């Protein structure tokens, strides 16, 4: 053993090196945390992956094909768990992602609300009305406003990540697929934006009335993206290039949004008719006249299609033929679209403020619950609780 060097000294030196590396690392992370992009970088450093909170409902009618079916089972009657009062009316529908509900109101406030408690996590002021239903994807939440902007916010904090200006009101709701966000503006363009950066990939101009606007929301399925306008035309586009593959002309304006099941696209028109088209070719499969205007997006479950009309009739149509199997009057016109749960109940709202639970197996109306304000938006579900918003600016949580 060399003089003046103990057996412990090499170990002490190694510990000193470890401590120095540790303090250098801590200092680096502290400096990084002060930067404007600290939050995004911290997510990158931690390699944070999104973990679904139960059965999320991350966009309008749950997914890009607009098939609002849940794997959850829920049987009425339901009771109020909590309610949240906003600053303005709700026409936007609630979406659910990573433990929070996201929704915008007519006063321009966009909220993140805890799904369990109904308490505000954060809010963002868009400074103009929000009719657009948001979409949440990979740590960001997206929506449009009547000020013409499309916004991307951090889902955890509400911090603005990017905006894209269309210079015209945006009332359409976004859908997202393969890191591309699709959303329409009242300037008659459908935009495809990079979801991470907001950079435009392409835009497609609808052949429509100059001041008509686009109130329908895009959908994606069959390898195409679909959009419809107030001139009554439905378009099938290449999702990567924005080139038109097919178009189909209905008899009047379209406010309903496309819903696609397997190889069939379903949509309602202001000409009071429901249409079924081959989603790959745009060829008509069937057309069924109903009693009034159709704002509601049709929803399919098993072999039946469910859609409501403005004169307060809920229709049950054969999905293959369009034949009317049943129809029931309800209290209030229907702009809302149905949420379907695994055990065969459908939940849908009316403009008079009633939330109905429909027994889809027996094809009968069942339980109904009166809310304050009319229901123009569509319900969502998460872990046995149905969330529905009204024109009185109230978001309700209803469960067992």
BALOBA-1460 file (C-alpha; in Angstrom, 3 decimals):
// residues 400
<rec num="1" residu="x" x="0.000" y="0.000" z="0.000"/>
<rec num="2" residu="x" x="1.353" y="3.440" z="-0.995"/>
<rec num="3" residu="x" x="1.966" y="5.868" z="1.884"/>
<rec num="4" residu="x" x="-0.738" y="8.458" z="2.504"/>
<rec num="5" residu="x" x="-3.371" y="6.696" z="0.408"/>
<rec num="6" residu="x" x="-6.045" y="4.735" z="2.260"/>
<rec num="7" residu="x" x="-8.168" y="1.926" z="0.829"/>
<rec num="8" residu="x" x="-11.221" y="4.232" z="0.943"/>
<rec num="9" residu="x" x="-9.664" y="7.042" z="-1.132"/>
<rec num="10" residu="x" x="-10.376" y="5.616" z="-4.644"/>
<rec num="11" residu="x" x="-14.010" y="5.156" z="-3.580"/>
<rec num="12" residu="x" x="-14.179" y="8.766" z="-2.313"/>
<rec num="13" residu="x" x="-12.730" y="10.019" z="-5.613"/>
<rec num="14" residu="x" x="-15.297" y="8.010" z="-7.594"/>
<rec num="15" residu="x" x="-18.085" y="9.440" z="-5.433"/>
<rec num="16" residu="x" x="-16.747" y="12.953" z="-6.067"/>
<rec num="17" residu="x" x="-16.871" y="12.376" z="-9.829"/>
<rec num="18" residu="x" x="-20.433" y="11.093" z="-9.529"/>
<rec num="19" residu="x" x="-21.470" y="14.118" z="-7.440"/>
<rec num="20" residu="x" x="-19.875" y="16.501" z="-9.957"/>
<rec num="21" residu="x" x="-21.730" y="14.866" z="-12.847"/>
<rec num="22" residu="x" x="-24.957" y="14.975" z="-10.816"/>
<rec num="23" residu="x" x="-24.625" y="18.710" z="-10.050"/>
<rec num="24" residu="x" x="-23.734" y="19.508" z="-13.686"/>
<rec num="25" residu="x" x="-26.836" y="17.634" z="-14.828"/>
<rec num="26" residu="x" x="-29.072" y="19.412" z="-12.294"/>
<rec num="27" residu="x" x="-27.669" y="22.799" z="-13.354"/>
<rec num="28" residu="x" x="-28.298" y="22.002" z="-17.007"/>
<rec num="29" residu="x" x="-31.889" y="20.990" z="-16.329"/>
<rec num="30" residu="x" x="-32.471" y="24.137" z="-14.235"/>
<rec num="31" residu="x" x="-31.223" y="26.380" z="-17.066"/>
<rec num="32" residu="x" x="-33.310" y="24.483" z="-19.586"/>
<rec num="33" residu="x" x="-36.414" y="24.882" z="-17.427"/>
<rec num="34" residu="x" x="-36.177" y="28.680" z="-17.668"/>
<rec num="35" residu="x" x="-36.491" y="28.729" z="-21.476"/>
<rec num="36" residu="x" x="-39.805" y="29.614" z="-23.185"/>
<rec num="37" residu="x" x="-40.040" y="26.092" z="-24.536"/>
<rec num="38" residu="x" x="-39.287" y="24.426" z="-21.239"/>
<rec num="39" residu="x" x="-42.534" y="22.543" z="-21.078"/>
<rec num="40" residu="x" x="-42.264" y="21.018" z="-24.520"/>
<rec num="41" residu="x" x="-38.577" y="20.181" z="-23.950"/>
<rec num="42" residu="x" x="-39.286" y="18.632" z="-20.562"/>
<rec num="43" residu="x" x="-41.857" y="16.364" z="-22.208"/>
<rec num="44" residu="x" x="-39.226" y="15.436" z="-24.800"/>
<rec num="45" residu="x" x="-36.562" y="14.778" z="-22.156"/>
<rec num="46" residu="x" x="-38.877" y="12.582" z="-20.143"/>
<rec num="47" residu="x" x="-40.038" y="10.849" z="-23.321"/>
<rec num="48" residu="x" x="-43.562" y="11.311" z="-22.020"/>
<rec num="49" residu="x" x="-46.061" y="9.080" z="-23.793"/>
<rec num="50" residu="x" x="-49.790" y="9.759" z="-23.664"/>
<rec num="51" residu="x" x="-51.572" y="7.257" z="-21.432"/>
<rec num="52" residu="x" x="-55.332" y="7.058" z="-22.109"/>
<rec num="53" residu="x" x="-57.583" y="7.898" z="-19.160"/>
<rec num="54" residu="x" x="-60.232" y="5.228" z="-19.425"/>
<rec num="55" residu="x" x="-62.103" y="5.433" z="-22.712"/>
<rec num="56" residu="x" x="-61.216" y="8.858" z="-24.064"/>
<rec num="57" residu="x" x="-63.420" y="10.812" z="-26.465"/>
<rec num="58" residu="x" x="-60.785" y="13.022" z="-28.112"/>
<rec num="59" residu="x" x="-62.712" y="14.701" z="-30.974"/>
<rec num="60" residu="x" x="-66.183" y="15.385" z="-32.379"/>
<rec num="61" residu="x" x="-68.165" y="12.119" z="-32.292"/>
<rec num="62" residu="x" x="-65.115" y="10.365" z="-30.836"/>
<rec num="63" residu="x" x="-63.040" y="9.612" z="-33.949"/>
<rec num="64" residu="x" x="-62.193" y="10.745" z="-37.462"/>
<rec num="65" residu="x" x="-64.888" y="8.540" z="-39.052"/>
<rec num="66" residu="x" x="-67.561" y="9.974" z="-36.720"/>
<rec num="67" residu="x" x="-68.582" y="6.674" z="-35.172"/>
<rec num="68" residu="x" x="-69.590" y="7.637" z="-31.597"/>
<rec num="69" residu="x" x="-69.812" y="4.129" z="-30.155"/>
<rec num="70" residu="x" x="-68.383" y="3.359" z="-26.731"/>
<rec num="71" residu="x" x="-67.182" y="0.029" z="-25.371"/>
<rec num="72" residu="x" x="-68.639" y="1.058" z="-22.020"/>
<rec num="73" residu="x" x="-71.986" y="-0.167" z="-20.709"/>
<rec num="74" residu="x" x="-74.431" y="2.265" z="-19.125"/>
<rec num="75" residu="x" x="-78.091" y="1.862" z="-18.269"/>
<rec num="76" residu="x" x="-80.475" y="4.709" z="-17.356"/>
<rec num="77" residu="x" x="-81.662" y="6.321" z="-15.162"/>
<rec num="78" residu="x" x="-78.733" y="8.664" z="-14.583"/>
<rec num="79" residu="x" x="-78.303" y="11.362" z="-11.979"/>
<rec num="80" residu="x" x="-76.335" y="14.565" z="-11.840"/>
<rec num="81" residu="x" x="-72.770" y="14.126" z="-10.581"/>
<rec num="82" residu="x" x="-71.744" y="17.769" z="-11.036"/>
<rec num="83" residu="x" x="-72.309" y="20.739" z="-13.315"/>
<rec num="84" residu="x" x="-70.082" y="23.557" z="-14.477"/>
<rec num="85" residu="x" x="-71.304" y="27.059" z="-15.370"/>
<rec num="86" residu="x" x="-69.416" y="28.835" z="-18.146"/>
<rec num="87" residu="x" x="-69.418" y="32.485" z="-19.202"/>
<rec num="88" residu="x" x="-71.295" y="31.836" z="-22.460"/>
<rec num="89" residu="x" x="-73.590" y="29.398" z="-24.271"/>
<rec num="90" residu="x" x="-72.265" y="26.039" z="-25.438"/>
<rec num="91" residu="x" x="-72.716" y="24.969" z="-29.055"/>
<rec num="92" residu="x" x="-69.347" y="23.205" z="-29.068"/>
<rec num="93" residu="x" x="-69.408" y="19.566" z="-27.899"/>
<rec num="94" residu="x" x="-67.262" y="18.263" z="-25.025"/>
<rec num="95" residu="x" x="-64.246" y="16.068" z="-25.769"/>
<rec num="96" residu="x" x="-62.294" y="14.049" z="-23.208"/>
<rec num="97" residu="x" x="-58.566" y="13.428" z="-23.136"/>
<rec num="98" residu="x" x="-56.078" y="12.470" z="-20.430"/>
<rec num="99" residu="x" x="-58.390" y="13.216" z="-17.486"/>
<rec num="100" residu="x" x="-59.799" y="16.545" z="-18.707"/>
<rec num="101" residu="x" x="-62.829" y="17.742" z="-20.655"/>
<rec num="102" residu="x" x="-62.192" y="20.397" z="-23.319"/>
<rec num="103" residu="x" x="-64.902" y="22.729" z="-24.609"/>
<rec num="104" residu="x" x="-65.350" y="26.306" z="-25.856"/>
<rec num="105" residu="x" x="-68.207" y="28.787" z="-25.342"/>
<rec num="106" residu="x" x="-69.807" y="31.665" z="-27.223"/>
<rec num="107" residu="x" x="-67.900" y="34.232" z="-25.132"/>
<rec num="108" residu="x" x="-64.627" y="32.944" z="-26.554"/>
<rec num="109" residu="x" x="-63.514" y="31.097" z="-23.428"/>
<rec num="110" residu="x" x="-61.930" y="27.698" z="-23.953"/>
<rec num="111" residu="x" x="-61.868" y="25.446" z="-20.886"/>
<rec num="112" residu="x" x="-60.004" y="22.434" z="-19.561"/>
<rec num="113" residu="x" x="-62.198" y="20.897" z="-16.844"/>
<rec num="114" residu="x" x="-61.319" y="18.015" z="-14.553"/>
<rec num="115" residu="x" x="-63.418" y="15.053" z="-15.621"/>
<rec num="116" residu="x" x="-64.013" y="13.842" z="-12.049"/>
<rec num="117" residu="x" x="-64.629" y="17.090" z="-10.174"/>
<rec num="118" residu="x" x="-65.919" y="19.584" z="-12.755"/>
<rec num="119" residu="x" x="-63.315" y="22.125" z="-11.610"/>
<rec num="120" residu="x" x="-61.492" y="24.348" z="-14.109"/>
<rec num="121" residu="x" x="-57.898" y="23.256" z="-14.686"/>
<rec num="122" residu="x" x="-57.146" y="26.192" z="-16.994"/>
<rec num="123" residu="x" x="-58.897" y="28.438" z="-19.513"/>
<rec num="124" residu="x" x="-57.818" y="30.295" z="-22.626"/>
<rec num="125" residu="x" x="-59.455" y="33.405" z="-24.091"/>
<rec num="126" residu="x" x="-59.855" y="33.195" z="-27.882"/>
<rec num="127" residu="x" x="-61.671" y="36.581" z="-27.809"/>
<rec num="128" residu="x" x="-64.465" y="35.416" z="-30.113"/>
<rec num="129" residu="x" x="-67.185" y="32.767" z="-30.158"/>
<rec num="130" residu="x" x="-66.196" y="29.096" z="-30.253"/>
<rec num="131" residu="x" x="-68.667" y="26.783" z="-31.985"/>
<rec num="132" residu="x" x="-65.980" y="24.374" z="-33.177"/>
<rec num="133" residu="x" x="-65.687" y="21.154" z="-31.176"/>
<rec num="134" residu="x" x="-62.017" y="20.635" z="-30.221"/>
<rec num="135" residu="x" x="-59.755" y="17.696" z="-31.028"/>
<rec num="136" residu="x" x="-57.007" y="16.473" z="-28.678"/>
<rec num="137" residu="x" x="-53.956" y="14.663" z="-30.001"/>
<rec num="138" residu="x" x="-50.418" y="13.946" z="-28.775"/>
<rec num="139" residu="x" x="-50.403" y="16.477" z="-25.948"/>
<rec num="140" residu="x" x="-52.156" y="19.286" z="-27.831"/>
<rec num="141" residu="x" x="-55.761" y="20.423" z="-28.166"/>
<rec num="142" residu="x" x="-57.012" y="22.145" z="-31.328"/>
<rec num="143" residu="x" x="-60.098" y="24.224" z="-32.154"/>
<rec num="144" residu="x" x="-61.335" y="27.031" z="-34.376"/>
<rec num="145" residu="x" x="-62.937" y="30.369" z="-33.514"/>
<rec num="146" residu="x" x="-65.200" y="32.834" z="-35.276"/>
<rec num="147" residu="x" x="-62.226" y="35.247" z="-35.314"/>
<rec num="148" residu="x" x="-60.827" y="33.070" z="-38.107"/>
<rec num="149" residu="x" x="-58.030" y="31.476" z="-36.090"/>
<rec num="150" residu="x" x="-57.210" y="27.831" z="-35.563"/>
<rec num="151" residu="x" x="-55.497" y="27.290" z="-32.203"/>
<rec num="152" residu="x" x="-53.175" y="24.622" z="-30.830"/>
<rec num="153" residu="x" x="-52.748" y="24.636" z="-27.035"/>
<rec num="154" residu="x" x="-50.796" y="22.493" z="-24.608"/>
<rec num="155" residu="x" x="-53.356" y="20.144" z="-23.039"/>
<rec num="156" residu="x" x="-51.771" y="20.290" z="-19.582"/>
<rec num="157" residu="x" x="-51.330" y="24.067" z="-19.253"/>
<rec num="158" residu="x" x="-53.369" y="25.836" z="-21.929"/>
<rec num="159" residu="x" x="-50.208" y="27.545" z="-23.203"/>
<rec num="160" residu="x" x="-50.526" y="28.619" z="-26.839"/>
<rec num="161" residu="x" x="-48.307" y="26.549" z="-29.143"/>
<rec num="162" residu="x" x="-49.366" y="27.915" z="-32.521"/>
<rec num="163" residu="x" x="-52.180" y="29.691" z="-34.373"/>
<rec num="164" residu="x" x="-53.151" y="29.621" z="-38.018"/>
<rec num="165" residu="x" x="-55.282" y="32.439" z="-39.461"/>
<rec num="166" residu="x" x="-57.884" y="31.680" z="-42.142"/>
<rec num="167" residu="x" x="-59.247" y="35.266" z="-42.168"/>
<rec num="168" residu="x" x="-62.832" y="33.953" z="-41.933"/>
<rec num="169" residu="x" x="-64.935" y="32.409" z="-39.135"/>
<rec num="170" residu="x" x="-64.160" y="28.778" z="-38.294"/>
<rec num="171" residu="x" x="-67.227" y="26.907" z="-37.032"/>
<rec num="172" residu="x" x="-66.246" y="23.499" z="-38.407"/>
<rec num="173" residu="x" x="-64.654" y="20.964" z="-36.043"/>
<rec num="174" residu="x" x="-61.180" y="19.488" z="-36.659"/>
<rec num="175" residu="x" x="-60.281" y="15.852" z="-37.215"/>
<rec num="176" residu="x" x="-56.751" y="14.483" z="-36.988"/>
<rec num="177" residu="x" x="-55.116" y="11.517" z="-38.682"/>
<rec num="178" residu="x" x="-51.449" y="10.619" z="-39.184"/>
<rec num="179" residu="x" x="-50.252" y="13.907" z="-37.650"/>
<rec num="180" residu="x" x="-52.375" y="15.995" z="-40.047"/>
<rec num="181" residu="x" x="-55.178" y="18.245" z="-38.828"/>
<rec num="182" residu="x" x="-58.120" y="18.820" z="-41.179"/>
<rec num="183" residu="x" x="-60.510" y="21.720" z="-40.612"/>
<rec num="184" residu="x" x="-62.740" y="23.941" z="-42.762"/>
<rec num="185" residu="x" x="-63.218" y="27.708" z="-42.715"/>
<rec num="186" residu="x" x="-66.049" y="29.941" z="-43.881"/>
<rec num="187" residu="x" x="-63.668" y="31.185" z="-46.599"/>
<rec num="188" residu="x" x="-64.725" y="27.886" z="-48.274"/>
<rec num="189" residu="x" x="-61.337" y="26.198" z="-47.824"/>
<rec num="190" residu="x" x="-60.621" y="22.861" z="-46.234"/>
<rec num="191" residu="x" x="-57.152" y="23.049" z="-44.664"/>
<rec num="192" residu="x" x="-54.671" y="20.267" z="-43.978"/>
<rec num="193" residu="x" x="-52.180" y="21.472" z="-41.364"/>
<rec num="194" residu="x" x="-49.170" y="19.838" z="-39.762"/>
<rec num="195" residu="x" x="-50.544" y="19.082" z="-36.299"/>
<rec num="196" residu="x" x="-47.204" y="19.707" z="-34.595"/>
<rec num="197" residu="x" x="-46.241" y="22.994" z="-36.254"/>
<rec num="198" residu="x" x="-49.414" y="24.440" z="-37.773"/>
<rec num="199" residu="x" x="-47.754" y="24.678" z="-41.171"/>
<rec num="200" residu="x" x="-50.185" y="24.275" z="-44.083"/>
<rec num="201" residu="x" x="-49.710" y="21.166" z="-46.196"/>
<rec num="202" residu="x" x="-52.534" y="21.966" z="-48.625"/>
<rec num="203" residu="x" x="-55.916" y="23.632" z="-48.915"/>
<rec num="204" residu="x" x="-58.900" y="22.753" z="-51.071"/>
<rec num="205" residu="x" x="-61.419" y="25.359" z="-52.238"/>
<rec num="206" residu="x" x="-65.029" y="24.198" z="-52.221"/>
<rec num="207" residu="x" x="-67.122" y="25.233" z="-55.228"/>
<rec num="208" residu="x" x="-69.719" y="26.958" z="-53.080"/>
<rec num="209" residu="x" x="-71.690" y="30.141" z="-52.510"/>
<rec num="210" residu="x" x="-69.329" y="33.049" z="-51.895"/>
<rec num="211" residu="x" x="-70.806" y="33.901" z="-48.500"/>
<rec num="212" residu="x" x="-72.124" y="30.444" z="-47.709"/>
<rec num="213" residu="x" x="-69.557" y="29.187" z="-45.248"/>
<rec num="214" residu="x" x="-68.765" y="25.609" z="-44.228"/>
<rec num="215" residu="x" x="-70.743" y="24.333" z="-41.228"/>
<rec num="216" residu="x" x="-70.168" y="20.628" z="-41.767"/>
<rec num="217" residu="x" x="-67.053" y="19.044" z="-40.250"/>
<rec num="218" residu="x" x="-64.587" y="16.827" z="-42.134"/>
<rec num="219" residu="x" x="-64.345" y="13.084" z="-41.629"/>
<rec num="220" residu="x" x="-61.680" y="10.558" z="-42.630"/>
<rec num="221" residu="x" x="-62.138" y="6.960" z="-43.725"/>
<rec num="222" residu="x" x="-61.792" y="4.720" z="-46.808"/>
<rec num="223" residu="x" x="-58.432" y="6.359" z="-47.519"/>
<rec num="224" residu="x" x="-60.111" y="9.738" z="-48.155"/>
<rec num="225" residu="x" x="-61.043" y="12.914" z="-46.313"/>
<rec num="226" residu="x" x="-64.635" y="14.106" z="-46.747"/>
<rec num="227" residu="x" x="-66.143" y="17.592" z="-46.510"/>
<rec num="228" residu="x" x="-69.510" y="19.108" z="-47.464"/>
<rec num="229" residu="x" x="-70.680" y="22.682" z="-48.117"/>
<rec num="230" residu="x" x="-73.794" y="24.838" z="-48.147"/>
<rec num="231" residu="x" x="-74.215" y="24.358" z="-51.889"/>
<rec num="232" residu="x" x="-75.019" y="20.762" z="-51.044"/>
<rec num="233" residu="x" x="-71.893" y="19.142" z="-52.504"/>
<rec num="234" residu="x" x="-70.021" y="16.363" z="-50.718"/>
<rec num="235" residu="x" x="-66.356" y="15.931" z="-51.673"/>
<rec num="236" residu="x" x="-63.998" y="12.970" z="-51.328"/>
<rec num="237" residu="x" x="-60.358" y="14.125" z="-51.360"/>
<rec num="238" residu="x" x="-56.906" y="12.594" z="-51.262"/>
<rec num="239" residu="x" x="-55.785" y="13.229" z="-47.647"/>
<rec num="240" residu="x" x="-52.118" y="13.786" z="-48.533"/>
<rec num="241" residu="x" x="-52.506" y="15.935" z="-51.644"/>
<rec num="242" residu="x" x="-55.926" y="17.558" z="-51.285"/>
<rec num="243" residu="x" x="-56.905" y="16.564" z="-54.819"/>
<rec num="244" residu="x" x="-60.535" y="15.750" z="-55.557"/>
<rec num="245" residu="x" x="-61.346" y="12.073" z="-56.072"/>
<rec num="246" residu="x" x="-65.132" y="12.421" z="-56.347"/>
<rec num="247" residu="x" x="-68.066" y="14.715" z="-55.574"/>
<rec num="248" residu="x" x="-71.779" y="14.188" z="-55.098"/>
<rec num="249" residu="x" x="-74.523" y="16.795" z="-55.290"/>
<rec num="250" residu="x" x="-77.469" y="16.791" z="-52.861"/>
<rec num="251" residu="x" x="-80.528" y="19.002" z="-53.186"/>
<rec num="252" residu="x" x="-79.628" y="21.716" z="-50.670"/>
<rec num="253" residu="x" x="-77.200" y="22.973" z="-48.025"/>
<rec num="254" residu="x" x="-75.403" y="20.546" z="-45.723"/>
<rec num="255" residu="x" x="-74.998" y="21.250" z="-42.004"/>
<rec num="256" residu="x" x="-74.781" y="17.593" z="-40.994"/>
<rec num="257" residu="x" x="-71.333" y="15.965" z="-40.988"/>
<rec num="258" residu="x" x="-70.361" y="12.713" z="-42.740"/>
<rec num="259" residu="x" x="-70.334" y="9.474" z="-40.790"/>
<rec num="260" residu="x" x="-68.602" y="6.464" z="-42.338"/>
<rec num="261" residu="x" x="-69.144" y="2.795" z="-41.486"/>
<rec num="262" residu="x" x="-67.201" y="0.207" z="-43.468"/>
<rec num="263" residu="x" x="-67.565" y="1.331" z="-47.106"/>
<rec num="264" residu="x" x="-70.620" y="3.584" z="-46.734"/>
<rec num="265" residu="x" x="-70.795" y="7.328" z="-46.059"/>
<rec num="266" residu="x" x="-73.989" y="8.635" z="-44.438"/>
<rec num="267" residu="x" x="-75.004" y="12.297" z="-44.373"/>
<rec num="268" residu="x" x="-78.137" y="14.427" z="-44.054"/>
<rec num="269" residu="x" x="-79.074" y="17.465" z="-46.150"/>
<rec num="270" residu="x" x="-81.214" y="20.570" z="-45.840"/>
<rec num="271" residu="x" x="-83.310" y="19.037" z="-48.636"/>
<rec num="272" residu="x" x="-84.800" y="16.885" z="-45.837"/>
<rec num="273" residu="x" x="-83.185" y="13.701" z="-47.123"/>
<rec num="274" residu="x" x="-80.692" y="11.191" z="-45.793"/>
<rec num="275" residu="x" x="-78.050" y="9.907" z="-48.193"/>
<rec num="276" residu="x" x="-75.899" y="6.768" z="-48.257"/>
<rec num="277" residu="x" x="-72.935" y="6.872" z="-50.661"/>
<rec num="278" residu="x" x="-70.152" y="4.476" z="-51.529"/>
<rec num="279" residu="x" x="-67.255" y="6.148" z="-49.723"/>
<rec num="280" residu="x" x="-64.667" y="5.169" z="-52.365"/>
<rec num="281" residu="x" x="-66.597" y="6.288" z="-55.449"/>
<rec num="282" residu="x" x="-69.279" y="8.712" z="-54.215"/>
<rec num="283" residu="x" x="-71.992" y="6.678" z="-55.967"/>
<rec num="284" residu="x" x="-75.486" y="6.850" z="-54.459"/>
<rec num="285" residu="x" x="-76.586" y="3.711" z="-52.601"/>
<rec num="286" residu="x" x="-79.894" y="5.064" z="-51.302"/>
<rec num="287" residu="x" x="-81.735" y="8.293" z="-50.531"/>
<rec num="288" residu="x" x="-84.530" y="8.553" z="-47.953"/>
<rec num="289" residu="x" x="-86.747" y="11.637" z="-47.565"/>
<rec num="290" residu="x" x="-87.463" y="12.595" z="-43.962"/>
<rec num="291" residu="x" x="-89.875" y="15.130" z="-42.476"/>
<rec num="292" residu="x" x="-87.640" y="18.203" z="-42.009"/>
<rec num="293" residu="x" x="-84.152" y="19.727" z="-42.160"/>
<rec num="294" residu="x" x="-81.271" y="17.591" z="-40.919"/>
<rec num="295" residu="x" x="-78.538" y="19.168" z="-38.783"/>
<rec num="296" residu="x" x="-77.819" y="16.004" z="-36.800"/>
<rec num="297" residu="x" x="-75.011" y="13.703" z="-37.939"/>
<rec num="298" residu="x" x="-76.375" y="10.171" z="-38.538"/>
<rec num="299" residu="x" x="-75.046" y="7.452" z="-36.257"/>
<rec num="300" residu="x" x="-75.035" y="3.747" z="-37.039"/>
<rec num="301" residu="x" x="-75.206" y="0.848" z="-34.601"/>
<rec num="302" residu="x" x="-75.488" y="-2.745" z="-35.771"/>
<rec num="303" residu="x" x="-77.814" y="-2.648" z="-38.815"/>
<rec num="304" residu="x" x="-79.655" y="0.583" z="-37.959"/>
<rec num="305" residu="x" x="-78.972" y="4.263" z="-38.571"/>
<rec num="306" residu="x" x="-80.193" y="6.917" z="-36.101"/>
<rec num="307" residu="x" x="-80.764" y="10.548" z="-37.025"/>
<rec num="308" residu="x" x="-82.929" y="13.425" z="-35.795"/>
<rec num="309" residu="x" x="-84.712" y="16.249" z="-37.618"/>
<rec num="310" residu="x" x="-85.473" y="19.875" z="-36.771"/>
<rec num="311" residu="x" x="-89.187" y="19.108" z="-36.359"/>
<rec num="312" residu="x" x="-88.377" y="16.899" z="-33.340"/>
<rec num="313" residu="x" x="-88.515" y="13.421" z="-34.879"/>
<rec num="314" residu="x" x="-85.957" y="10.704" z="-34.148"/>
<rec num="315" residu="x" x="-85.660" y="8.231" z="-37.037"/>
<rec num="316" residu="x" x="-84.494" y="4.622" z="-37.080"/>
<rec num="317" residu="x" x="-83.425" y="3.697" z="-40.636"/>
<rec num="318" residu="x" x="-82.237" y="0.420" z="-42.125"/>
<rec num="319" residu="x" x="-78.531" y="1.110" z="-42.739"/>
<rec num="320" residu="x" x="-78.443" y="-1.053" z="-45.885"/>
<rec num="321" residu="x" x="-81.616" y="0.185" z="-47.618"/>
<rec num="322" residu="x" x="-82.599" y="3.464" z="-45.939"/>
<rec num="323" residu="x" x="-86.056" y="2.092" z="-45.154"/>
<rec num="324" residu="x" x="-87.670" y="3.720" z="-42.093"/>
<rec num="325" residu="x" x="-87.990" y="1.117" z="-39.339"/>
<rec num="326" residu="x" x="-89.402" y="3.444" z="-36.691"/>
<rec num="327" residu="x" x="-89.795" y="7.123" z="-35.866"/>
<rec num="328" residu="x" x="-90.624" y="8.837" z="-32.597"/>
<rec num="329" residu="x" x="-91.572" y="12.427" z="-31.730"/>
<rec num="330" residu="x" x="-89.442" y="14.002" z="-28.995"/>
<rec num="331" residu="x" x="-89.636" y="17.275" z="-27.081"/>
<rec num="332" residu="x" x="-87.592" y="19.746" z="-29.134"/>
<rec num="333" residu="x" x="-85.821" y="19.834" z="-32.486"/>
<rec num="334" residu="x" x="-82.710" y="17.696" z="-32.886"/>
<rec num="335" residu="x" x="-79.319" y="19.175" z="-33.804"/>
<rec num="336" residu="x" x="-77.424" y="16.830" z="-31.484"/>
<rec num="337" residu="x" x="-75.998" y="13.466" z="-32.588"/>
<rec num="338" residu="x" x="-76.381" y="10.196" z="-30.727"/>
<rec num="339" residu="x" x="-73.844" y="8.593" z="-28.390"/>
<rec num="340" residu="x" x="-74.131" y="4.777" z="-28.332"/>
<rec num="341" residu="x" x="-72.961" y="2.476" z="-25.527"/>
<rec num="342" residu="x" x="-72.121" y="-1.221" z="-25.756"/>
<rec num="343" residu="x" x="-75.260" y="-2.543" z="-24.065"/>
<rec num="344" residu="x" x="-77.566" y="-0.913" z="-26.600"/>
<rec num="345" residu="x" x="-78.550" y="2.495" z="-25.288"/>
<rec num="346" residu="x" x="-78.282" y="5.686" z="-27.296"/>
<rec num="347" residu="x" x="-78.109" y="9.126" z="-25.667"/>
<rec num="348" residu="x" x="-79.184" y="12.195" z="-27.638"/>
<rec num="349" residu="x" x="-80.167" y="15.771" z="-26.757"/>
<rec num="350" residu="x" x="-82.896" y="18.109" z="-28.012"/>
<rec num="351" residu="x" x="-83.103" y="21.876" z="-28.437"/>
<rec num="352" residu="x" x="-85.707" y="21.974" z="-25.631"/>
<rec num="353" residu="x" x="-83.093" y="20.678" z="-23.204"/>
<rec num="354" residu="x" x="-84.018" y="17.010" z="-22.860"/>
<rec num="355" residu="x" x="-81.414" y="14.267" z="-22.841"/>
<rec num="356" residu="x" x="-83.020" y="11.021" z="-24.027"/>
<rec num="357" residu="x" x="-81.853" y="7.468" z="-23.485"/>
<rec num="358" residu="x" x="-83.117" y="5.273" z="-26.329"/>
<rec num="359" residu="x" x="-83.298" y="1.484" z="-26.022"/>
<rec num="360" residu="x" x="-81.795" y="0.539" z="-29.371"/>
<rec num="361" residu="x" x="-82.523" y="-3.178" z="-28.980"/>
<rec num="362" residu="x" x="-86.265" y="-2.744" z="-28.493"/>
<rec num="363" residu="x" x="-86.278" y="0.424" z="-30.655"/>
<rec num="364" residu="x" x="-88.149" y="2.415" z="-28.030"/>
<rec num="365" residu="x" x="-87.668" y="5.747" z="-26.320"/>
<rec num="366" residu="x" x="-86.989" y="5.352" z="-22.626"/>
<rec num="367" residu="x" x="-85.675" y="7.635" z="-19.928"/>
<rec num="368" residu="x" x="-85.334" y="11.401" z="-20.412"/>
<rec num="369" residu="x" x="-83.776" y="14.099" z="-18.234"/>
<rec num="370" residu="x" x="-84.481" y="17.851" z="-18.387"/>
<rec num="371" residu="x" x="-81.453" y="20.157" z="-18.386"/>
<rec num="372" residu="x" x="-81.291" y="23.950" z="-18.199"/>
<rec num="373" residu="x" x="-80.960" y="25.342" z="-21.722"/>
<rec num="374" residu="x" x="-81.193" y="23.732" z="-25.136"/>
<rec num="375" residu="x" x="-78.863" y="20.992" z="-26.364"/>
<rec num="376" residu="x" x="-77.272" y="21.699" z="-29.745"/>
<rec num="377" residu="x" x="-74.000" y="19.884" z="-29.068"/>
<rec num="378" residu="x" x="-73.455" y="16.125" z="-28.850"/>
<rec num="379" residu="x" x="-72.801" y="14.109" z="-25.663"/>
<rec num="380" residu="x" x="-69.592" y="12.278" z="-24.771"/>
<rec num="381" residu="x" x="-68.897" y="9.478" z="-22.285"/>
<rec num="382" residu="x" x="-65.976" y="8.557" z="-20.043"/>
<rec num="383" residu="x" x="-65.839" y="5.891" z="-17.331"/>
<rec num="384" residu="x" x="-69.602" y="5.572" z="-16.924"/>
<rec num="385" residu="x" x="-70.388" y="9.289" z="-16.969"/>
<rec num="386" residu="x" x="-72.158" y="11.123" z="-19.815"/>
<rec num="387" residu="x" x="-71.150" y="14.742" z="-20.406"/>
<rec num="388" residu="x" x="-73.512" y="17.105" z="-22.192"/>
<rec num="389" residu="x" x="-73.461" y="20.902" z="-22.665"/>
<rec num="390" residu="x" x="-76.332" y="23.380" z="-23.078"/>
<rec num="391" residu="x" x="-77.065" y="26.834" z="-24.461"/>
<rec num="392" residu="x" x="-77.381" y="28.095" z="-20.869"/>
<rec num="393" residu="x" x="-73.628" y="27.588" z="-20.645"/>
<rec num="394" residu="x" x="-73.843" y="24.556" z="-18.355"/>
<rec num="395" residu="x" x="-71.768" y="21.400" z="-18.745"/>
<rec num="396" residu="x" x="-73.435" y="18.461" z="-16.980"/>
<rec num="397" residu="x" x="-71.910" y="15.212" z="-15.751"/>
<rec num="398" residu="x" x="-74.561" y="12.483" z="-15.470"/>
<rec num="399" residu="x" x="-73.884" y="9.002" z="-14.114"/>
<rec num="400" residu="x" x="-75.175" y="6.269" z="-11.836"/>
